[in-house]
Amino acid sequence: MRHKFVWFQVLFCLLASFSWTSNASADATLPTADRTGAKDSPLIGRFAGSFIVAYDMKDYDEFSLPLGPLKPVADKEKRDAHNNIVFAPQESKLLSGRRLHLVYLLPENISPLQATRNYQNEVGSLNGNDGKPLFECKGSDCGGDPGRSSEGGGGDQSLSMYLWPEENIKDKHFTNGHCAQTVRTNEQHFVAFELPAKNAYVSVLAYSVKDNSYCKAFNNRTVVVVDVFERKAMEQKMVTVKAEEMAQSIMASGHIALYGLYFDTGKADVKPESKDTLEQIAKLLTTTPSLKLLVVGHTDNVGTLSSNMDLSKRRADAVVSVLVSQYAIDRTRLSPVGVSFASPVAANSNDEGRAKNRRVELVPNS
């Protein structure tokens, strides 16, 4: 019996040693070069001596830039996927366009305050153009948990979680990029700017790393997270759904989701690019005189439930108004409905999913 116990101890020690060695080999290390394929934004530089440890570029994304402190959402029982209490800014600016996400590790002995002050000076003199400051905060004044970056559960969301949720992090565990975005933090400072001449916005979040484990190489170093939004219209790649296809889908599944009705972010005016789809809806109604439809507006979950409810209803109203005024459709055959983000068809945690959720559906109203 004693021999079995001794062998068990030996086996346990070997496994523990192997596990420690495997994890230790994956620890973060001080970088000597930028992450492969990463480069600075042409709109803003970097702090001297820093290296890019994480990088992401989305050709089209939508985001609410904080212009005020984070506060718990109205529904105080609402939790995110990690059981955190959900926080959102009381004031924000909804942006859409190209988004560049850059994470830098700064040289030793540079404080988060020094980092953000340097970015403020840089933006203020960019190519002779004056950047416009929009919001600035530090520590707990930013709202949420000031000691967290993008990872964690069972507490308050942090500013890092709002800006770049854990689900957005593609770097493997224990790597430089993952460590820089998931460690415990201290001394956070945040600034947001507008670059009017470039039709762009920049946010800079700086914090000091607190870690004595796998990310200990970064301990007490400052990390700077820069997000650059260049506002632009989304390239339209959806094929127009024909009236016959609409009829078939409505008969088979009871509804049809349309992505060819276009609106500017946060607005309800139907854009001219919607003409082809509007013509097909009008054809469907003209060739089926007995058909009555609910025109249902859907949004993603960026913003509050009430603001999206209002937006989705106004967009549905706008589609109905255009069909009545420009295509001579009897208004009594169309009923506009807004459902906010109550009926998603994809996850709202990434831009692809949010794009699928922003749609107008036609539902028979018999």
N, C-alpha and C positions, 0 to 999 in steps of 0.2 A: 504493500500500500504506500509506504514511504517513497519507494522508487518511482511510482506513478506520479506522486506529488512533486518530486524533484524534477522529473521530465516535463511536467506541466509548467513549472516555474521557468525552466530553460526555454521552452517553446514560447511562453508569453514574452520573455525578455527579448528573444530573437525577433518576434513579430513587432514588438514595440520599437526595437532598434531600427527595423526595416521601415516602419511607418515614419519614424522621426527623420531617418535619412532621406526618405522619398520626399517628405514635405520640405525638409531643409533645402534640398536641391532645387526646390521650386520657389524659394523665398525671393522677394523683391531685391533688386540690386541697384546701386546708383548708376544711372545711365551715363554713357559717354557719347551717345548719338541719338538723334530723333528716331522714333518708331518708324520702321520701314514703310514708305509710301506716304508718310504724313508731311504736311507743309503748312506754313503760316497762311493766314488770310491776307490777301493783298490790301485789305482795308485797315488792318491794324497789326502792329509788330508784336514782338515779345520782349520780356524782361531779359536783359543781357545775361548770358550764361545759363539760361534755362533750357530744358530739353522737353520735347513732346513725348509723353508716355502713353497717351490714348488719343484716338482720332476717329471721327465719324462725319460723314457728309451725306445729307439727304437732299436730293435735287428739289423736292417739294415737301414741305412740312407745315403744320399749323401749330401755333403755340401762343399762350397768353403770357406776355412779358410782365413780371410783377412791377407795379408802380407804387406799391405800398406794402406794409408788413403782412405776413401770412396770419390768418385767423382760422379757427376751426369753422368748417362749413356749417350752414344753418342746421342741418341734420347732424347733431352731435354724436349720434350713434353710428354714423357712416364710417366704415373701415375700408382700407385698401386691401389688396391681395395678401399683404403681410401682417394684417391685423393692426395696422397703425391708424390712429385717428386722422381723418383727412383734413388737411389744411389748404387754404387757397387765399390769394391776395384779395383784399377788399377793393383794390383798384388795379386794373391791368390794361394792357393793350393787346388785342388779338392780332397776331401777325401770321402771314402765310408767305411762303417762298422758299428759296434755297437756305438750308441751315448747315452751318459748319460748327462742329463741336470739337474743341481742342482742350487737352489737359496737359499742363506743363508742371514739371518739378523744378523748383527754383534753387539757386545756389544756397549754400549754408548761411545762416545768420541773417536772412532776409525775412522780415515780418510780413504778415498779410496786409497790414496797413501800408507799409512801404510799397508793396506790390501794387495795390489798388491806386495809390497816389500816382505812381509812375504811369499807369494806364490812363488815369484821368488827364495827366499832362500830355500824354501821347495823343489822345483823342481830341484834346483842345487845340492841337496845332497840326492835325493831319493834312498834309499837302496844302496848307494854307486855308483849309476849311475848318470852321468852328463846329466841333461836336456839341450837341445840346444835351446837358445832363438831365436825366429824368427822375432818378430815384437813387438814394444811397442809404445803407443801413449797416449796422454792425452787431455782432453777438446776438443776444436774445431779442434785441429791438427788431430784428428781421422777422421774428415770429417763428413758431414751430420749435423743434428741438435744435439748439445751436451746437450740440455736441455730436451730431451725426452727419455723415455724408449721404451717399445714395442707398446704402444698405442698412437693413435692420427691421425688426418687427416688434409688435406689441407695445408701442409707445406713440409719441406724436411724430407726425411726418416732419421732415426737415426741409429747409430751403433747397438743399441739394436734391432731395427726392422729388420736389416739385419741378425743378429745372430739368433734371435728367434721371428719371426713375431707374431703379435697379434693373428692370426688364430691358432697358436700352443698352446696358453694358454687355458688350460682346467679348471682352477680354477674359481669358481663362483665369481661374482662381490662382492666387499667389503671384501672379505676374505683376509687373510694374503698373500697367494700365488698370488692372483690377484693384490693386492695393490703393492707388491714388484716389479712387472713387468710392471705396467702401470702408475706409478706416474711421475710427473715432476722430473727432476734430476739436479744435480750439481756436479762439480768436477769429471767427469768421468775419469777413468784410465783403459787402456786395455793392456794386454800382451798375447802373443801366444808362445807356446813352442812345441818342438818335444821331445818325449821320445824314442830315437832310440832303446834302449834295449827292450822296450815293444811294439814296432811297433805302437805307439800311439801318439796322439797330444792333447794338452790341451789349451783352451782359458779361460782367466779370465777377466771379466769386472766388475769393481767396481764403484759405484756411490753413492752420498749422496742424500737422499730423501728430496723433497720439497713438503710438503702437510699440509694443515690446515683444511682438510675436513674429508672424511671417512677414510683416511689412516693416520690421524694425529698422531697416536701412533708411527708411523715410522719416523716422521719428524726429520730431521738432522741425522738420523741413516744411516749407510752405508750398502748397499746391495751388495753382491758379487754373480755374475752369472758365474758358472763354467760349461764348456762343455768339455767332455772327449770323444775323438774318438779312438776306438780300431780298427785298420784296419783289415778287414777280408773279405773273399769271401762270397757272399750271398748264403744261402742254397737254392738249386734249388728244387722247388716244382711243376713246371709246367709239365703237361703231354704232351708228344710229339704228335703233330697233324699228323695224317696219311695222305698219299697222296690222298686217296679217299675223306677225309674230306676237304682237301684243294680244290680239284676240285669242291665239292658241294658248298663251301662257295663262291668261285670265280664265279660260275654260278649264285648263288642266289643273292649275294650282290656286285659283281664286284671286290672283293678283299678278302685277308685273312691276318690277323695280326698274326705274329709269335713271340713267346716269348722264343723259345728254341734255339736262336742264341745268344751266350754269348761273351761279351767283357769285358776286364778290364776297370775300370773307366778312361775316357779320352783317351782310346786307340782304335785302329781299327783292331787289330789282332783277328781273329776268334779263340775262345778257343776250346780245344779238346772236351769239354762237349757238343758242338754243333753238334756232329757227327750224332746223331739220326735224328735231324731235317733236316740236309743237305741231308741225305740219302732219306728222304721222298720227299724233293723238287726235287731231281734227279729222283726219281721214277715217280713223277707227270709229269716231262718233257719228260721222256723216253716213258711213256705210252700215251702221247698226243703229237705226233711229230709236230703238226701244232701250238702248243701253244708258244707264245712269251710273255715274262714277263718284267715289270718294277720291279726292286728290289729297294724298297724305304726305306731308313734309316730315323728313327724318333728319336728325343732326348727329354729330359725334358728341362726346362728353366733355369737350373743351368749353369751360364756362359753367354756369349754374344751371340747374334743372329749369328754373323759371325763365331765365333769359333764353335758353334754347327752345323752351315751349313757345315763347313769343316769336322767336325767329322762325321756327318751323311752320307755325300758323301763318305768319306773314308771307312766307315763301309759297305756301299752298294757295293763299289768297291771290298772290301775284300771278301764278300760273293760270288760275281760273279767269282772272281779269283779262289776260292776254288772249286766251282762247275765246272769250266772249267778244272782246272789242276788235280783235284782228281776224278771227276765223268764223265769226257769226254763229258760235255755238250757243244754244239756249242755256242761260245761267241756271235754270231750274234742274238741269241734268248734271250739274257739278256741285259737289259739296266739299269745301276745303277743310282739312283737318291737320292739326299739328300735334306731334307726339313727342317732341324733343328727342332724347336719346333712350326712350323707353323700349325700343324694339331693335336692338343691334343685330346685325347679321355677321359681325366679325368682332374680334377683340379691339378695344379702344386704346390698347397699350402701345401701338405703333402706327406710323403714318399710313401704311397700306390698309390696315383695318379701319382706321378712321375714315379713309377715302370711300371704302365700301359702305360705311354707315351713313354717309351724307348722300341722300338720294330722295327721289320723289316716287311714290308708289301709286298705282291706279288700282282701286278695289271696287268691284261691282256694288252698287247701292240699290238693291232691288226693293 
